[in-house]
């Protein structure tokens, strides 16, 4: 799997490389610090699986650049990173069809979870949007029958898993033990008929549960 990172800060790029290698040490990662070099790389490298973009560098050309990447590399995942946590901006960027919006201030453990979720085929939505119950994909249904089968705790756990949080972090947020969190997760997996947390998030997103 080949990943291209475009960010002007070398230190941040190196940090992302470290996180990605922790997820999969076989990844091939290319780095660049500017848009023109990124475009040159994309013109030569047709097998790039994911592009991680610092959208703060794209400015008013954000939609155009993302559209061009999607046209030339239709199977490539585009991941937006930004220092902004403005909900309107996040919603706008996600509407361009990117596979996730990652704030640069994200906790390192949550960052790992977010990257893994995206690489596994899911979409990462920042907690600031989930907390505000914004419907990004226009497919969230409050009357979803499966949603009614989930307890309030299971729904809460599902949202926290989607934020990339570990069992320990979920336990802290909910004020319960890790053992209790595991029980909720196991029940959630059975309800969604999946085998792991990543599949749970992907399935829940497709069903409009989150």
MIDOSE-1310 file (N, C-alpha, C; in nm, 2 decimals, decimal comma, always signed):
residues 210
xxxx	+0,08/-0,12/+0,00/+0,00/+0,00/+0,00/+0,09/+0,12/+0,00; +0,05/+0,22/-0,09/+0,14/+0,34/-0,10/+0,06/+0,46/-0,06; +0,12/+0,55/+0,02/+0,05/+0,67/+0,08/+0,14/+0,79/+0,05; +0,07/+0,90/+0,01/+0,13/+1,02/-0,02/+0,09/+1,12/+0,09
xxxx	+0,18/+1,19/+0,15/+0,15/+1,29/+0,25/+0,20/+1,43/+0,20; +0,11/+1,53/+0,20/+0,14/+1,66/+0,16/+0,11/+1,76/+0,28; +0,22/+1,80/+0,34/+0,21/+1,90/+0,45/+0,34/+1,98/+0,45; +0,33/+2,11/+0,48/+0,45/+2,19/+0,48/+0,54/+2,17/+0,60
xxxx	+0,49/+2,11/+0,70/+0,57/+2,09/+0,83/+0,63/+1,95/+0,83; +0,76/+1,95/+0,82/+0,83/+1,82/+0,81/+0,81/+1,74/+0,94; +0,81/+1,81/+1,05/+0,79/+1,74/+1,18/+0,66/+1,67/+1,19; +0,55/+1,74/+1,14/+0,42/+1,68/+1,14/+0,42/+1,56/+1,04
xxxx	+0,48/+1,57/+0,93/+0,48/+1,46/+0,83/+0,55/+1,34/+0,89; +0,66/+1,37/+0,96/+0,74/+1,25/+1,02/+0,65/+1,19/+1,13; +0,57/+1,27/+1,20/+0,49/+1,21/+1,30/+0,38/+1,12/+1,24; +0,32/+1,16/+1,13/+0,22/+1,08/+1,06/+0,29/+0,95/+1,01
xxxx	+0,41/+0,96/+0,96/+0,48/+0,84/+0,91/+0,49/+0,74/+1,02; +0,53/+0,79/+1,14/+0,55/+0,71/+1,26/+0,42/+0,64/+1,29; +0,31/+0,71/+1,29/+0,18/+0,66/+1,33/+0,13/+0,55/+1,22; +0,15/+0,58/+1,10/+0,12/+0,49/+0,99/+0,20/+0,36/+1,00
xxxx	+0,32/+0,37/+1,03/+0,41/+0,26/+1,04/+0,37/+0,17/+1,16; +0,32/+0,23/+1,26/+0,27/+0,15/+1,37/+0,15/+0,07/+1,34; +0,07/+0,12/+1,24/-0,05/+0,05/+1,19/-0,01/-0,06/+1,10; +0,08/-0,03/+1,01/+0,13/-0,13/+0,91/+0,27/-0,09/+0,86
xxxx	+0,37/-0,17/+0,91/+0,51/-0,13/+0,88/+0,55/-0,17/+0,74; +0,46/-0,22/+0,66/+0,49/-0,25/+0,52/+0,45/-0,14/+0,42; +0,39/-0,03/+0,48/+0,34/+0,08/+0,40/+0,46/+0,15/+0,33; +0,43/+0,19/+0,21/+0,53/+0,27/+0,13/+0,48/+0,42/+0,14
xxxx	+0,56/+0,51/+0,20/+0,51/+0,64/+0,22/+0,60/+0,75/+0,15; +0,53/+0,83/+0,08/+0,60/+0,94/+0,01/+0,56/+1,07/+0,07; +0,66/+1,16/+0,09/+0,63/+1,29/+0,15/+0,66/+1,40/+0,06; +0,58/+1,51/+0,07/+0,61/+1,63/-0,01/+0,56/+1,75/+0,08
xxxx	+0,62/+1,87/+0,05/+0,58/+1,99/+0,13/+0,51/+2,09/+0,05; +0,48/+2,06/-0,07/+0,40/+2,16/-0,15/+0,31/+2,10/-0,26; +0,22/+2,18/-0,30/+0,11/+2,14/-0,39/+0,17/+2,09/-0,53; +0,26/+2,17/-0,59/+0,31/+2,14/-0,72/+0,39/+2,01/-0,72
xxxx	+0,46/+1,99/-0,62/+0,54/+1,86/-0,62/+0,44/+1,74/-0,60; +0,34/+1,77/-0,52/+0,23/+1,66/-0,50/+0,17/+1,63/-0,63; +0,14/+1,73/-0,71/+0,08/+1,70/-0,84/+0,17/+1,63/-0,94; +0,30/+1,66/-0,93/+0,40/+1,59/-1,01/+0,41/+1,44/-0,97
xxxx	+0,41/+1,42/-0,84/+0,41/+1,28/-0,79/+0,29/+1,20/-0,84; +0,17/+1,26/-0,82/+0,05/+1,20/-0,86/+0,04/+1,17/-1,01; +0,11/+1,25/-1,09/+0,11/+1,23/-1,24/+0,19/+1,11/-1,27; +0,29/+1,07/-1,19/+0,38/+0,96/-1,21/+0,34/+0,83/-1,14
xxxx	+0,29/+0,85/-1,02/+0,25/+0,74/-0,93/+0,10/+0,72/-0,95; +0,06/+0,61/-1,02/-0,08/+0,59/-1,04/-0,14/+0,49/-0,94; -0,05/+0,43/-0,86/-0,10/+0,32/-0,77/-0,10/+0,37/-0,62; -0,12/+0,50/-0,60/-0,12/+0,55/-0,47/-0,26/+0,52/-0,40
xxxx	-0,26/+0,46/-0,29/-0,38/+0,41/-0,22/-0,45/+0,53/-0,15; -0,37/+0,61/-0,09/-0,42/+0,72/-0,01/-0,34/+0,85/-0,02; -0,41/+0,96/-0,02/-0,34/+1,09/-0,02/-0,38/+1,17/+0,11; -0,29/+1,21/+0,19/-0,32/+1,28/+0,31/-0,28/+1,43/+0,28
xxxx	-0,38/+1,51/+0,28/-0,36/+1,65/+0,24/-0,38/+1,75/+0,36; -0,29/+1,84/+0,37/-0,31/+1,96/+0,46/-0,39/+2,06/+0,38; -0,52/+2,06/+0,41/-0,61/+2,14/+0,33/-0,60/+2,29/+0,36; -0,53/+2,32/+0,47/-0,50/+2,47/+0,50/-0,41/+2,53/+0,39
xxxx	-0,34/+2,44/+0,32/-0,25/+2,49/+0,22/-0,32/+2,51/+0,08; -0,44/+2,45/+0,07/-0,51/+2,46/-0,06/-0,59/+2,58/-0,08; -0,64/+2,64/+0,03/-0,71/+2,77/+0,02/-0,84/+2,76/-0,06; -0,86/+2,86/-0,15/-0,98/+2,86/-0,22/-0,99/+2,75/-0,33
xxxx	-0,87/+2,68/-0,35/-0,86/+2,58/-0,46/-0,89/+2,44/-0,40; -0,93/+2,43/-0,28/-0,95/+2,30/-0,21/-1,04/+2,21/-0,29; -1,16/+2,26/-0,33/-1,26/+2,17/-0,40/-1,20/+2,13/-0,54; -1,14/+2,22/-0,61/-1,08/+2,19/-0,74/-0,97/+2,09/-0,73
xxxx	-0,88/+2,10/-0,64/-0,77/+2,01/-0,62/-0,82/+1,87/-0,58; -0,91/+1,86/-0,49/-0,96/+1,74/-0,45/-1,03/+1,67/-0,57; -1,11/+1,75/-0,64/-1,18/+1,69/-0,76/-1,08/+1,64/-0,86; -0,97/+1,71/-0,88/-0,88/+1,66/-0,98/-0,81/+1,53/-0,94
xxxx	-0,78/+1,52/-0,81/-0,73/+1,39/-0,76/-0,83/+1,28/-0,77; -0,95/+1,30/-0,74/-1,05/+1,20/-0,75/-1,07/+1,16/-0,90; -1,06/+1,25/-0,99/-1,07/+1,22/-1,13/-0,95/+1,14/-1,19; -0,83/+1,18/-1,15/-0,71/+1,11/-1,20/-0,68/+0,98/-1,13
xxxx	-0,73/+0,98/-1,00/-0,70/+0,86/-0,91/-0,83/+0,82/-0,84; -0,93/+0,77/-0,92/-1,06/+0,74/-0,86/-1,07/+0,64/-0,75; -0,97/+0,56/-0,74/-0,97/+0,46/-0,63/-0,88/+0,50/-0,51; -0,83/+0,62/-0,51/-0,74/+0,67/-0,41/-0,82/+0,74/-0,30
xxxx	-0,80/+0,70/-0,17/-0,86/+0,76/-0,06/-0,80/+0,90/-0,04; -0,88/+1,00/-0,01/-0,83/+1,13/+0,02/-0,86/+1,17/+0,17; -0,76/+1,20/+0,24/-0,77/+1,23/+0,38/-0,73/+1,37/+0,41; -0,82/+1,45/+0,46/-0,80/+1,59/+0,49/-0,74/+1,61/+0,63
xxxx	-0,63/+1,69/+0,65/-0,59/+1,72/+0,78/-0,59/+1,88/+0,78; -0,61/+1,93/+0,90/-0,62/+2,07/+0,91/-0,61/+2,12/+1,06; -0,57/+2,24/+1,08/-0,56/+2,30/+1,21/-0,70/+2,35/+1,26; -0,79/+2,36/+1,16/-0,92/+2,41/+1,19/-1,02/+2,30/+1,25
xxxx	-1,09/+2,34/+1,35/-1,20/+2,25/+1,40/-1,33/+2,31/+1,39; -1,35/+2,40/+1,30/-1,47/+2,47/+1,27/-1,57/+2,37/+1,21; -1,69/+2,35/+1,27/-1,78/+2,25/+1,22/-1,83/+2,28/+1,08; -1,85/+2,40/+1,04/-1,90/+2,43/+0,91/-1,79/+2,40/+0,80
xxxx	-1,66/+2,42/+0,84/-1,55/+2,39/+0,75/-1,54/+2,24/+0,73; -1,55/+2,17/+0,84/-1,54/+2,02/+0,84/-1,65/+1,96/+0,76; -1,77/+2,01/+0,78/-1,88/+1,96/+0,70/-1,86/+1,98/+0,55; -1,81/+2,10/+0,52/-1,79/+2,14/+0,38/-1,69/+2,04/+0,31
xxxx	-1,57/+2,02/+0,38/-1,47/+1,94/+0,33/-1,51/+1,79/+0,31; -1,59/+1,74/+0,41/-1,64/+1,61/+0,40/-1,73/+1,59/+0,28; -1,80/+1,70/+0,25/-1,90/+1,69/+0,14/-1,83/+1,68/+0,00; -1,69/+1,70/+0,00/-1,62/+1,69/-0,12/-1,58/+1,54/-0,15
xxxx	-1,62/+1,45/-0,06/-1,60/+1,31/-0,08/-1,47/+1,26/-0,02; -1,41/+1,33/+0,07/-1,29/+1,28/+0,14/-1,33/+1,17/+0,23; -1,23/+1,08/+0,27/-1,26/+0,97/+0,36/-1,23/+1,00/+0,50; -1,21/+1,13/+0,53/-1,19/+1,16/+0,67/-1,14/+1,30/+0,69
xxxx	-1,17/+1,36/+0,80/-1,11/+1,50/+0,83/-1,04/+1,48/+0,97; -0,91/+1,50/+0,97/-0,84/+1,48/+1,09/-0,78/+1,62/+1,14; -0,83/+1,67/+1,25/-0,78/+1,79/+1,31/-0,63/+1,76/+1,36; -0,54/+1,86/+1,35/-0,40/+1,84/+1,38/-0,39/+1,83/+1,54
xxxx	-0,48/+1,87/+1,61/-0,47/+1,87/+1,76/-0,52/+1,74/+1,81; -0,56/+1,64/+1,73/-0,62/+1,52/+1,77/-0,52/+1,44/+1,86; -0,57/+1,38/+1,97/-0,49/+1,30/+2,06/-0,43/+1,19/+1,98; -0,30/+1,16/+2,01/-0,22/+1,06/+1,93/-0,29/+0,92/+1,92
xxxx	-0,35/+0,88/+2,03/-0,42/+0,75/+2,03/-0,54/+0,75/+1,94; -0,61/+0,86/+1,94/-0,73/+0,87/+1,86/-0,69/+0,88/+1,71; -0,57/+0,95/+1,69/-0,52/+0,97/+1,56/-0,49/+0,83/+1,50; -0,43/+0,74/+1,57/-0,40/+0,61/+1,53/-0,53/+0,54/+1,49
xxxx	-0,63/+0,55/+1,57/-0,76/+0,48/+1,54/-0,83/+0,54/+1,42; -0,82/+0,67/+1,40/-0,87/+0,74/+1,28/-0,81/+0,69/+1,16; -0,67/+0,69/+1,16/-0,60/+0,64/+1,04/-0,63/+0,50/+1,01; -0,63/+0,41/+1,11/-0,66/+0,27/+1,08/-0,80/+0,25/+1,03
xxxx	-0,90/+0,33/+1,08/-1,04/+0,32/+1,03/-1,04/+0,36/+0,88; -0,97/+0,46/+0,84/-0,98/+0,51/+0,70/-0,91/+0,41/+0,61; -0,79/+0,36/+0,65/-0,72/+0,26/+0,57/-0,79/+0,13/+0,56; -0,88/+0,10/+0,65/-0,96/-0,02/+0,65/-1,09/+0,00/+0,57
xxxx	-1,11/+0,12/+0,52/-1,23/+0,14/+0,44/-1,34/+0,23/+0,49; -1,32/+0,28/+0,62/-1,42/+0,36/+0,68/-1,40/+0,51/+0,66; -1,48/+0,59/+0,72/-1,47/+0,73/+0,71/-1,46/+0,79/+0,85; -1,36/+0,87/+0,87/-1,34/+0,93/+1,01/-1,41/+1,06/+1,01
xxxx	-1,50/+1,08/+1,11/-1,57/+1,20/+1,13/-1,53/+1,25/+1,27; -1,48/+1,37/+1,28/-1,43/+1,43/+1,41/-1,54/+1,43/+1,51; -1,50/+1,41/+1,64/-1,60/+1,41/+1,75/-1,68/+1,54/+1,76; -1,62/+1,65/+1,72/-1,70/+1,78/+1,73/-1,82/+1,77/+1,65
xxxx	-1,82/+1,70/+1,53/-1,95/+1,68/+1,45/-2,04/+1,58/+1,51; -1,99/+1,47/+1,56/-2,07/+1,37/+1,62/-2,14/+1,43/+1,75; -2,07/+1,51/+1,82/-2,12/+1,57/+1,94/-2,23/+1,66/+1,91; -2,23/+1,73/+1,79/-2,33/+1,82/+1,75/-2,44/+1,76/+1,67
xxxx	-2,43/+1,62/+1,65/-2,53/+1,55/+1,58/-2,56/+1,60/+1,44; -2,45/+1,64/+1,37/-2,47/+1,69/+1,23/-2,47/+1,57/+1,14; -2,57/+1,58/+1,05/-2,59/+1,47/+0,95/-2,50/+1,51/+0,82; -2,39/+1,44/+0,81/-2,30/+1,47/+0,70/-2,33/+1,40/+0,57
xxxx	-2,38/+1,29/+0,58/-2,40/+1,21/+0,46/-2,55/+1,20/+0,42; -2,63/+1,28/+0,48/-2,78/+1,28/+0,45/-2,84/+1,14/+0,45; -2,78/+1,05/+0,53/-2,84/+0,92/+0,54/-2,87/+0,87/+0,68; -2,87/+0,96/+0,77/-2,89/+0,93/+0,91/-3,04/+0,93/+0,94
xxxx	-3,09/+0,82/+0,99/-3,23/+0,80/+1,00/-3,26/+0,78/+1,15; -3,34/+0,87/+1,22/-3,37/+0,86/+1,36/-3,47/+0,74/+1,38; -3,53/+0,69/+1,27/-3,63/+0,58/+1,28/-3,57/+0,45/+1,24; -3,44/+0,45/+1,22/-3,37/+0,32/+1,18/-3,40/+0,21/+1,28
xxxx	-3,46/+0,10/+1,24/-3,51/+0,00/+1,33/-3,39/-0,06/+1,41; -3,27/-0,07/+1,35/-3,16/-0,13/+1,42/-3,12/-0,03/+1,54; -3,13/+0,10/+1,51/-3,09/+0,20/+1,61/-3,18/+0,17/+1,74; -3,30/+0,14/+1,72/-3,39/+0,11/+1,83/-3,35/-0,01/+1,91
xxxx	-3,28/-0,10/+1,84/-3,24/-0,22/+1,91/-3,11/-0,20/+1,99; -3,04/-0,09/+1,97/-2,92/-0,06/+2,05/-2,96/+0,02/+2,18; -2,90/-0,02/+2,29/-2,92/+0,05/+2,41/-2,85/+0,19/+2,40; -2,89/+0,28/+2,49/-2,82/+0,41/+2,49/-2,67/+0,39/+2,51
xxxx	-2,63/+0,30/+2,60/-2,49/+0,28/+2,62/-2,42/+0,22/+2,50; -2,49/+0,13/+2,43/-2,43/+0,08/+2,30/-2,41/+0,19/+2,20; -2,51/+0,27/+2,19/-2,51/+0,38/+2,09/-2,39/+0,48/+2,13; -2,38/+0,50/+2,26/-2,27/+0,59/+2,30/-2,13/+0,53/+2,27
xxxx	-2,12/+0,40/+2,30/-2,00/+0,33/+2,27/-1,97/+0,33/+2,12; -2,07/+0,31/+2,04/-2,05/+0,32/+1,89/-2,00/+0,45/+1,85; -2,05/+0,56/+1,90/-2,00/+0,70/+1,87/-1,86/+0,72/+1,91; -1,82/+0,67/+2,03/-1,69/+0,68/+2,08/-1,59/+0,60/+2,00
xxxx	-1,63/+0,48/+1,96/-1,54/+0,40/+1,87/-1,52/+0,47/+1,74; -1,62/+0,53/+1,68/-1,61/+0,60/+1,56/-1,52/+0,72/+1,57; -1,50/+0,77/+1,69/-1,40/+0,88/+1,71/-1,26/+0,83/+1,73; -1,24/+0,69/+1,72/-1,11/+0,63/+1,72/-1,06/+0,61/+1,87
xxxx	-1,15/+0,62/+1,96/-1,10/+0,60/+2,10/-1,08/+0,46/+2,14; -0,99/+0,44/+2,23/-0,96/+0,30/+2,28/-1,06/+0,27/+2,39; -1,06/+0,14/+2,43/-1,15/+0,09/+2,53/-1,12/+0,17/+2,66; -0,99/+0,20/+2,69/-0,96/+0,27/+2,81/-1,02/+0,41/+2,81
xxxx	-1,00/+0,48/+2,70/-1,06/+0,62/+2,68/-1,21/+0,62/+2,69; -1,27/+0,52/+2,63/-1,42/+0,51/+2,63/-1,46/+0,49/+2,78; -1,39/+0,40/+2,85/-1,43/+0,37/+2,99/-1,42/+0,50/+3,07; -1,32/+0,58/+3,05/-1,30/+0,71/+3,12/-1,41/+0,80/+3,09
xxxx	-1,44/+0,82/+2,96/-1,55/+0,91/+2,92/-1,68/+0,87/+2,97; -1,71/+0,74/+2,98/-1,84/+0,69/+3,02/-1,85/+0,67/+3,17; -1,73/+0,68/+3,24/-1,73/+0,66/+3,39/-1,76/+0,52/+3,43; -1,71/+0,42/+3,34/-1,73/+0,28/+3,38/-1,60/+0,21/+3,36
xxxx	-1,60/+0,08/+3,39/-1,48/+0,00/+3,38/-1,45/-0,05/+3,24; -1,33/-0,08/+3,21/-1,30/-0,14/+3,08/-1,38/-0,27/+3,05; -1,40/-0,34/+3,16/-1,47/-0,47/+3,14/-1,61/-0,44/+3,09; -1,67/-0,34/+3,15/-1,81/-0,30/+3,11/-1,81/-0,25/+2,96
xxxx	-1,71/-0,18/+2,92/-1,70/-0,13/+2,79/-1,69/-0,25/+2,69; -1,61/-0,35/+2,73/-1,60/-0,47/+2,64/-1,73/-0,54/+2,63; -1,81/-0,55/+2,74/-1,94/-0,61/+2,73/-2,03/-0,54/+2,63; -2,03/-0,40/+2,64/-2,11/-0,32/+2,54/-2,06/-0,34/+2,40
xxxx	-1,93/-0,35/+2,38/-1,88/-0,37/+2,25/-1,92/-0,50/+2,19; -1,90/-0,61/+2,27/-1,94/-0,74/+2,23/-2,09/-0,75/+2,19; -2,17/-0,68/+2,27/-2,32/-0,68/+2,23/-2,34/-0,60/+2,11; -2,26/-0,49/+2,09/-2,28/-0,41/+1,97/-2,24/-0,49/+1,84
xxxx	-2,13/-0,56/+1,85/-2,08/-0,64/+1,74/-2,18/-0,75/+1,70; -2,25/-0,81/+1,80/-2,35/-0,91/+1,77/-2,47/-0,84/+1,70; -2,51/-0,72/+1,75/-2,62/-0,65/+1,69/-2,59/-0,62/+1,54; -2,47/-0,58/+1,51/-2,43/-0,53/+1,38/-2,39/-0,65/+1,29
xxxx	-2,37/-0,77/+1,35/-2,33/-0,89/+1,28/-2,19/-0,87/+1,22; -2,10/-0,82/+1,30/-1,96/-0,80/+1,25/-1,86/-0,86/+1,36; -1,73/-0,86/+1,32/-1,64/-0,93/+1,40/-1,54/-0,83/+1,48; -1,53/-0,71/+1,44/-1,44/-0,62/+1,51/-1,49/-0,47/+1,51
xxxx	-1,42/-0,39/+1,58/-1,46/-0,25/+1,59/-1,46/-0,17/+1,46; -1,36/-0,20/+1,38/-1,35/-0,13/+1,25/-1,47/-0,16/+1,16; -1,50/-0,29/+1,15/-1,62/-0,33/+1,08/-1,75/-0,27/+1,13; -1,75/-0,26/+1,27/-1,87/-0,20/+1,33/-1,90/-0,06/+1,28
xxxx	-1,79/+0,02/+1,28/-1,80/+0,16/+1,24/-1,84/+0,17/+1,09; -1,77/+0,09/+1,01/-1,80/+0,09/+0,86/-1,95/+0,05/+0,84; -1,99/-0,05/+0,90/-2,13/-0,10/+0,89/-2,23/+0,00/+0,94; -2,20/+0,06/+1,05/-2,29/+0,16/+1,11/-2,30/+0,28/+1,02
xxxx	-2,19/+0,32/+0,96/-2,19/+0,44/+0,87/-2,28/+0,41/+0,75; -2,26/+0,29/+0,69/-2,34/+0,25/+0,58/-2,49/+0,24/+0,61; -2,52/+0,21/+0,73/-2,66/+0,20/+0,77/-2,72/+0,33/+0,83; -2,64/+0,43/+0,83/-2,69/+0,56/+0,88/-2,70/+0,57/+1,03
xx	-2,63/+0,48/+1,10/-2,64/+0,49/+1,25/-2,56/+0,59/+1,31; -2,45/+0,63/+1,24/-2,36/+0,74/+1,29/-2,33/+0,83/+1,17
